[in-house]
Amino acid sequence: MGAFAERLRRAAERVEGARAISLIAADGIPVETWGNLEAVSLESLAAQMAALLKSARSAGDSANVGTLREVATVADHGVTVLSRVTGEYYLLLLLGREGNLGRGRFELRRAAADLEKELL
């Protein structure tokens, strides 16, 4: 297991309800993934989240609110959190419906700080 995969595994194992976690490029291409993705096409989800990220960044730029750090979507079957690592990389966390969103956001920030050193 590579260094990125190991860091992703540790972060996911600390979050109740975590189904998968992935390091993705800003264009939506997954770099490394850890978790159970049987019911989800990660490539499709990452591409959709990248499009959402682009729109959110554009809206943020128009409103002068600063750098976008995180985007979360809540749906009937789960929660998806996209958290900034660098300007070009993001962490994507998939939580089950009863997953711990607060802990997930915290672990994403911790993992992002570690991974940022490797990616710059």
Secondary structure, 3 states (H helix, E strand, C coil): CCHHHHHHHHHHHCCCCEEEEEEEECCCCEEEEEECCCCCCHHHHHHHHHHHHHHHHHHHHHHCCCCCCEEEEEECCEEEEEEECCCCEEEEEEEECCCCHHHHHHHHHHHHHHHHHHHC
